[in-house]
Amino acid sequence: QVQLVESGGGSVQPGGSVRLSCVASGRTLGAYNVAWFRQAPGTEREFVAAIPWTESTTHYSDSVKGRFTISRDNAKSTIHLQMNSLKPEDTAVYFCAARLATPYMNLREKGAYNQWGQGTQVTVSS
């Protein structure tokens, strides 16, 4: 089991930037696929970005591609989400997620992950 704790959320103006971090404890993240999801009030939790344990690729939702960057530092058991050019529609609670890598895992599917952080709020407003 790995425990995940997010940080870095807050309020920012449209066009601004925020960097989220997710620190894992209990086990190292090296063998885990990891991702970020977000959930706005009254909506389903949706995929934002993912990076597999191999770090061979990164995956993004269409709504954030080109603006957000996911990265991982396995030595520090940390996942980051750099969010640039933020829009009001990016307002949500952001969650990091992890799952010990398994074959054919759908990195974009929230049901594929079994470890979740508690979430951190990001509010984009003028």
Backbone as ProteinMPNN parsed JSONL, in Angstrom:
{"seq_chain_A": "QVQLVESGGGSVQPGGSVRLSCVASGRTLGAYNVAWFRQAPGTEREFVAAIPWTESTTHYSDSVKGRFTISRDNAKSTIHLQMNSLKPEDTAVYFCAARLATPYMNLREKGAYNQWGQGTQVTVSS", "coords_chain_A": {"N_chain_A": [[0.83, -1.178, 0.0], [0.413, 2.252, -0.683], [0.526, 5.524, 0.519], [-0.895, 8.633, -0.326], [-0.363, 12.107, -0.548], [-1.519, 15.209, -1.413], [-0.469, 18.536, -2.364], [-0.173, 22.126, -2.79], [-2.301, 23.382, -3.98], [-4.633, 26.151, -4.476], [-5.749, 29.574, -4.868], [-5.922, 31.259, -7.962], [-5.44, 33.613, -10.61], [-7.065, 33.78, -13.83], [-5.087, 32.587, -16.511], [-2.868, 32.291, -14.991], [-0.429, 30.27, -13.133], [0.021, 27.122, -11.487], [1.582, 24.759, -9.391], [1.17, 21.5, -8.582], [1.842, 19.033, -6.096], [2.415, 15.649, -5.187], [3.043, 13.523, -2.689], [4.291, 10.36, -1.943], [4.07, 7.799, 0.491], [5.074, 4.956, 2.407], [5.582, 3.057, 0.41], [7.92, 2.938, -2.297], [7.506, 4.749, -5.383], [8.335, 3.69, -7.731], [7.429, 1.391, -9.176], [4.871, 1.943, -9.833], [2.041, 2.987, -11.73], [0.972, 6.305, -12.231], [-1.265, 9.092, -11.761], [-3.198, 12.101, -12.35], [-6.343, 13.286, -11.414], [-9.422, 15.167, -11.55], [-12.124, 16.893, -9.932], [-14.964, 18.712, -10.222], [-17.552, 20.576, -8.527], [-20.591, 18.772, -8.451], [-19.983, 17.196, -10.603], [-18.58, 14.34, -12.371], [-15.6, 12.63, -11.356], [-12.772, 13.311, -13.256], [-10.347, 12.357, -15.715], [-7.083, 13.746, -15.893], [-4.212, 13.722, -16.305], [-1.551, 11.357, -16.885], [1.202, 9.209, -16.061], [3.169, 6.486, -16.815], [4.855, 3.776, -15.023], [7.145, 3.255, -16.379], [7.835, 5.658, -17.415], [7.804, 6.2, -20.068], [5.974, 7.468, -21.653], [3.615, 10.202, -21.664], [0.294, 11.116, -20.769], [-2.581, 12.972, -21.573], [-5.657, 14.704, -20.947], [-7.796, 16.071, -23.452], [-8.607, 18.607, -22.78], [-6.608, 19.757, -21.262], [-4.235, 19.393, -22.512], [-1.147, 20.56, -23.668], [-1.117, 22.641, -21.904], [-0.818, 21.668, -19.312], [1.583, 19.774, -17.425], [2.705, 16.645, -16.519], [4.836, 15.047, -14.204], [7.334, 12.949, -12.658], [9.237, 12.06, -9.8], [10.927, 9.55, -8.897], [12.875, 8.962, -7.016], [12.294, 10.687, -4.98], [9.778, 9.929, -4.477], [7.608, 11.384, -5.531], [5.053, 13.079, -7.301], [4.334, 15.445, -9.794], [2.257, 18.11, -10.983], [2.32, 20.461, -13.266], [0.642, 23.327, -13.949], [-0.305, 25.496, -16.351], [-1.401, 28.574, -17.926], [-4.003, 28.799, -16.841], [-7.54, 28.305, -16.654], [-10.889, 29.394, -15.824], [-12.533, 27.133, -15.942], [-10.874, 25.137, -15.116], [-11.101, 24.972, -12.454], [-11.364, 22.993, -9.633], [-11.269, 20.126, -7.415], [-8.25, 18.527, -7.134], [-6.893, 15.341, -7.549], [-4.379, 12.971, -6.787], [-3.435, 9.76, -8.009], [-2.657, 6.268, -7.814], [-1.386, 3.102, -8.894], [-0.133, -0.118, -8.606], [1.773, -1.169, -11.271], [0.145, -2.898, -13.854], [-0.387, -5.269, -16.526], [-1.761, -3.936, -19.516], [-3.19, -1.901, -18.334], [-5.569, 0.652, -18.164], [-4.692, 3.801, -18.296], [-6.183, 6.114, -18.213], [-8.5, 5.638, -16.905], [-10.423, 6.013, -14.071], [-11.26, 3.982, -12.414], [-9.256, 2.147, -12.556], [-7.316, 2.715, -10.747], [-6.171, 2.263, -7.408], [-5.235, 3.567, -5.221], [-5.521, 6.622, -3.636], [-5.134, 10.139, -3.138], [-6.147, 12.74, -0.794], [-6.97, 14.986, -2.027], [-6.651, 18.318, -3.427], [-7.619, 21.674, -3.498], [-8.088, 23.687, -6.347], [-8.641, 26.863, -7.457], [-9.678, 28.93, -9.987], [-10.022, 32.147, -10.705], [-11.028, 35.515, -11.357]], "CA_chain_A": [[0.0, 0.0, 0.0], [1.107, 3.525, -0.7], [-0.324, 6.643, 0.921], [-0.644, 9.788, -1.175], [-0.771, 13.395, 0.016], [-1.349, 16.308, -2.367], [-0.285, 19.897, -1.869], [0.106, 23.118, -3.823], [-3.498, 24.029, -4.49], [-4.903, 27.504, -4.016], [-6.495, 30.441, -5.774], [-5.067, 31.884, -8.973], [-6.19, 34.316, -11.637], [-6.981, 33.184, -15.171], [-3.796, 32.793, -17.152], [-1.795, 32.021, -14.044], [0.145, 28.924, -13.043], [0.069, 26.446, -10.19], [2.256, 23.464, -9.427], [0.717, 20.565, -7.563], [2.741, 17.938, -5.761], [1.817, 14.503, -4.509], [4.118, 12.744, -2.073], [3.887, 9.009, -1.564], [4.772, 7.174, 1.608], [4.732, 3.558, 2.586], [6.356, 2.324, -0.576], [8.42, 3.81, -3.358], [6.589, 4.822, -6.511], [8.99, 3.253, -8.962], [6.702, 0.358, -9.918], [3.474, 2.363, -9.903], [1.484, 3.957, -12.667], [0.404, 7.401, -11.445], [-2.106, 9.993, -12.554], [-3.974, 13.161, -11.724], [-7.745, 13.437, -11.785], [-10.02, 16.342, -10.916], [-13.566, 16.814, -9.776], [-15.649, 19.963, -9.928], [-18.827, 20.312, -7.849], [-21.686, 18.268, -9.261], [-19.523, 16.469, -11.792], [-17.811, 13.122, -12.144], [-14.142, 12.764, -11.335], [-12.318, 13.125, -14.627], [-8.924, 12.181, -15.956], [-6.323, 14.928, -16.285], [-2.908, 13.362, -16.857], [-0.983, 10.135, -16.322], [2.544, 8.821, -16.494], [3.37, 5.113, -16.368], [6.052, 3.539, -14.228], [8.283, 3.265, -17.29], [8.077, 7.051, -17.82], [8.022, 6.186, -21.514], [5.023, 8.368, -22.289], [2.685, 10.921, -20.809], [-1.044, 11.129, -21.337], [-3.334, 14.146, -21.126], [-6.979, 14.928, -21.505], [-7.782, 17.102, -24.494], [-8.866, 19.932, -22.207], [-5.417, 20.313, -20.606], [-3.057, 19.137, -23.332], [-0.459, 21.777, -24.078], [-1.085, 23.59, -20.78], [-0.409, 20.967, -18.092], [2.671, 18.818, -17.575], [2.865, 15.705, -15.411], [6.192, 14.516, -14.075], [7.51, 12.157, -11.446], [10.59, 11.916, -9.271], [10.816, 8.312, -8.125], [13.808, 9.012, -5.888], [11.618, 11.424, -3.912], [8.398, 9.419, -4.415], [6.776, 12.571, -5.731], [4.454, 13.345, -8.61], [4.013, 16.859, -9.948], [1.416, 18.558, -12.093], [2.521, 21.87, -13.563], [-0.552, 23.802, -14.652], [-0.104, 26.838, -16.897], [-2.519, 29.158, -18.693], [-5.199, 28.278, -16.188], [-8.838, 28.843, -17.035], [-11.895, 29.175, -14.77], [-13.053, 25.766, -16.009], [-9.929, 24.229, -14.453], [-11.425, 24.96, -11.024], [-11.757, 21.649, -9.192], [-10.382, 19.438, -6.484], [-7.333, 17.688, -7.88], [-6.492, 14.142, -6.82], [-3.408, 12.081, -7.398], [-3.832, 8.362, -7.924], [-1.566, 5.345, -8.121], [-1.712, 1.663, -8.922], [1.003, -0.954, -8.99], [1.613, -1.384, -12.703], [-0.357, -4.177, -14.327], [-0.473, -5.247, -17.988], [-2.96, -3.423, -20.203], [-3.929, -0.995, -17.477], [-6.038, 1.865, -18.822], [-4.195, 4.883, -17.459], [-7.153, 7.194, -18.184], [-9.711, 5.164, -16.232], [-10.284, 6.193, -12.624], [-11.464, 2.703, -11.753], [-8.037, 1.341, -12.627], [-6.424, 3.111, -9.655], [-6.677, 1.837, -6.104], [-4.68, 4.421, -4.174], [-5.903, 7.999, -3.901], [-4.907, 11.156, -2.136], [-7.357, 13.364, -0.269], [-7.343, 16.066, -2.93], [-6.288, 19.694, -3.128], [-8.499, 22.563, -4.252], [-7.54, 24.725, -7.213], [-9.689, 27.781, -7.865], [-9.213, 29.902, -10.976], [-11.038, 33.19, -10.723], [-10.534, 36.884, -11.321]], "C_chain_A": [[0.878, 1.246, 0.0], [0.1, 4.594, -0.304], [0.101, 7.883, 0.135], [-1.167, 11.056, -0.513], [-0.464, 14.501, -0.985], [-1.107, 17.626, -1.66], [-0.103, 20.827, -3.056], [-1.113, 23.81, -4.387], [-3.659, 25.436, -3.94], [-5.72, 28.265, -5.033], [-5.533, 31.155, -6.71], [-5.963, 32.573, -9.985], [-6.097, 33.588, -12.973], [-5.671, 33.576, -15.858], [-2.612, 32.499, -16.262], [-1.36, 30.572, -14.047], [0.112, 28.424, -11.606], [0.81, 25.142, -10.394], [1.782, 22.622, -8.266], [1.776, 19.491, -7.337], [1.952, 16.86, -5.043], [2.965, 13.639, -3.997], [3.569, 11.403, -1.613], [4.713, 8.526, -0.389], [4.299, 5.743, 1.73], [5.492, 2.653, 1.642], [6.884, 3.318, -1.602], [7.494, 3.703, -4.562], [7.124, 4.186, -7.786], [8.203, 2.266, -9.794], [5.229, 0.713, -10.111], [3.194, 3.223, -11.132], [0.799, 5.037, -11.835], [-0.339, 8.371, -12.351], [-2.662, 11.098, -11.683], [-5.388, 13.134, -12.298], [-8.263, 14.711, -11.13], [-11.536, 16.18, -10.882], [-14.1, 18.184, -9.383], [-16.988, 19.637, -9.269], [-19.903, 19.845, -8.822], [-21.278, 17.505, -10.493], [-18.803, 15.196, -11.391], [-16.316, 13.457, -12.074], [-13.621, 12.436, -12.724], [-10.796, 13.058, -14.713], [-8.287, 13.496, -16.391], [-5.024, 14.533, -16.978], [-2.403, 12.103, -16.174], [0.414, 9.919, -16.854], [2.802, 7.42, -15.962], [4.686, 4.947, -15.628], [7.31, 3.57, -15.098], [8.719, 4.671, -17.675], [8.294, 7.169, -19.327], [7.131, 7.17, -22.241], [4.315, 9.184, -21.212], [1.354, 11.019, -21.541], [-1.806, 12.303, -20.743], [-4.746, 14.13, -21.695], [-6.874, 16.053, -22.532], [-7.908, 18.499, -23.893], [-7.624, 20.558, -21.569], [-4.147, 20.139, -21.437], [-2.458, 20.45, -23.832], [-0.353, 22.815, -22.981], [-0.549, 22.949, -19.502], [0.729, 20.002, -18.415], [2.761, 17.952, -16.326], [4.309, 15.214, -15.396], [6.273, 13.728, -12.779], [8.985, 12.127, -11.079], [10.548, 10.698, -8.362], [11.739, 8.315, -6.908], [13.179, 9.72, -4.688], [10.169, 10.97, -3.733], [7.387, 10.544, -4.555], [6.294, 12.655, -7.167], [4.117, 14.837, -8.654], [3.03, 17.056, -11.091], [1.621, 20.061, -12.227], [1.363, 22.328, -14.433], [-0.331, 25.255, -15.065], [-1.343, 27.294, -17.656], [-3.858, 28.697, -18.137], [-6.444, 29.046, -16.589], [-9.828, 28.616, -15.897], [-12.439, 27.75, -14.777], [-12.073, 24.727, -15.471], [-10.185, 24.153, -12.947], [-11.988, 23.605, -10.622], [-10.89, 21.232, -8.017], [-9.547, 18.462, -7.307], [-6.822, 16.551, -6.999], [-5.346, 13.442, -7.549], [-3.832, 10.64, -7.113], [-2.666, 7.482, -8.332], [-2.086, 3.911, -8.132], [-0.441, 0.949, -9.328], [0.784, -1.381, -10.431], [1.16, -2.803, -13.014], [-0.452, -4.107, -15.847], [-1.808, -4.686, -18.472], [-3.802, -2.509, -19.314], [-4.311, 0.257, -18.262], [-5.707, 3.056, -17.933], [-5.204, 6.012, -17.305], [-8.41, 6.855, -17.384], [-9.558, 5.261, -14.724], [-10.459, 4.89, -11.868], [-10.242, 1.806, -11.755], [-7.1, 1.619, -11.452], [-7.021, 2.714, -8.309], [-6.08, 2.609, -4.936], [-4.945, 5.871, -4.567], [-5.471, 8.913, -2.774], [-6.225, 11.789, -1.718], [-7.826, 14.534, -1.125], [-6.864, 17.421, -2.471], [-7.074, 20.611, -4.067], [-7.686, 23.539, -5.088], [-8.708, 25.571, -7.705], [-9.1, 28.831, -8.794], [-10.312, 30.947, -11.152], [-10.384, 34.557, -10.701], [-11.208, 37.646, -10.191]], "O_chain_A": [[1.947, 1.274, 0.61], [-1.049, 4.566, -0.746], [1.29, 8.147, -0.044], [-2.277, 11.076, 0.017], [0.689, 14.713, -1.362], [-1.49, 17.808, -0.504], [0.096, 20.379, -4.185], [-0.983, 24.733, -5.192], [-2.917, 25.86, -3.054], [-6.309, 27.682, -5.943], [-4.461, 31.6, -6.298], [-7.107, 32.167, -10.195], [-5.137, 32.855, -13.211], [-5.222, 34.72, -15.794], [-1.474, 32.462, -16.729], [-1.838, 29.756, -14.836], [0.169, 29.198, -10.651], [0.685, 24.498, -11.436], [1.967, 22.985, -7.104], [2.501, 19.098, -8.252], [0.952, 17.133, -4.379], [3.751, 13.098, -4.774], [2.517, 11.328, -0.977], [5.906, 8.811, -0.29], [3.245, 5.374, 1.212], [5.987, 1.599, 2.042], [6.345, 4.415, -1.748], [6.793, 2.707, -4.74], [6.434, 4.153, -8.805], [8.298, 2.297, -11.021], [4.432, -0.136, -10.511], [4.0, 4.069, -11.519], [0.124, 4.732, -10.852], [-0.072, 8.457, -13.55], [-2.606, 11.042, -10.454], [-5.59, 12.981, -13.503], [-7.608, 15.27, -10.25], [-12.134, 15.45, -11.672], [-13.733, 18.737, -8.346], [-17.505, 18.533, -9.44], [-20.103, 20.443, -9.879], [-22.114, 17.194, -11.341], [-18.461, 14.997, -10.225], [-15.85, 14.436, -12.657], [-13.98, 11.412, -13.304], [-10.076, 13.627, -13.893], [-8.873, 14.261, -17.158], [-4.763, 14.956, -18.104], [-2.77, 11.809, -15.037], [0.768, 10.376, -17.941], [2.665, 7.191, -14.76], [5.522, 5.85, -15.604], [8.401, 3.871, -14.615], [9.819, 4.872, -18.192], [8.899, 8.131, -19.799], [7.48, 7.655, -23.317], [4.407, 8.893, -20.02], [1.3, 11.005, -22.77], [-1.69, 12.592, -19.553], [-4.99, 13.608, -22.783], [-5.965, 16.881, -22.472], [-7.373, 19.463, -24.441], [-7.591, 21.77, -21.357], [-3.1, 20.686, -21.091], [-3.159, 21.322, -24.345], [0.414, 23.77, -23.103], [0.102, 23.617, -18.699], [0.826, 19.482, -19.527], [2.879, 18.463, -15.213], [4.918, 14.995, -16.443], [5.399, 13.826, -11.917], [9.86, 12.164, -11.944], [10.177, 10.802, -7.193], [11.407, 7.726, -5.879], [13.48, 9.405, -3.537], [9.423, 11.547, -2.942], [6.43, 10.638, -3.786], [7.021, 12.349, -8.112], [3.67, 15.411, -7.661], [2.984, 16.271, -12.038], [1.148, 20.837, -11.397], [1.131, 21.788, -15.515], [-0.188, 26.134, -14.215], [-2.219, 26.493, -17.984], [-4.735, 28.26, -18.882], [-6.413, 30.253, -16.828], [-9.617, 27.72, -15.079], [-12.772, 27.214, -13.72], [-12.418, 23.549, -15.38], [-9.555, 23.361, -12.247], [-12.966, 23.13, -11.199], [-9.911, 21.895, -7.675], [-10.083, 17.67, -8.081], [-6.382, 16.762, -5.868], [-5.349, 13.337, -8.775], [-4.494, 10.35, -6.116], [-1.796, 7.896, -9.098], [-3.073, 3.569, -7.48], [0.242, 1.351, -10.27], [-0.28, -1.9, -10.772], [1.717, -3.776, -12.507], [-0.585, -3.019, -16.408], [-2.855, -4.95, -17.88], [-5.005, -2.369, -19.534], [-3.474, 0.849, -18.943], [-6.376, 3.287, -16.926], [-5.101, 6.798, -16.363], [-9.284, 7.704, -17.21], [-8.651, 4.652, -14.156], [-9.874, 4.707, -10.8], [-10.197, 0.811, -11.031], [-6.187, 0.835, -11.193], [-8.23, 2.818, -8.1], [-6.395, 2.324, -3.781], [-4.635, 6.294, -5.681], [-5.443, 8.518, -1.609], [-7.288, 11.424, -2.221], [-8.948, 15.015, -0.967], [-6.689, 17.657, -1.275], [-7.177, 20.355, -5.267], [-6.724, 24.14, -4.609], [-9.652, 25.052, -8.301], [-8.149, 29.53, -8.442], [-11.387, 30.661, -11.68], [-9.322, 34.742, -10.106], [-10.927, 38.828, -9.989]]}, "name": "protein", "num_of_chains": 1, "seq": "QVQLVESGGGSVQPGGSVRLSCVASGRTLGAYNVAWFRQAPGTEREFVAAIPWTESTTHYSDSVKGRFTISRDNAKSTIHLQMNSLKPEDTAVYFCAARLATPYMNLREKGAYNQWGQGTQVTVSS"}
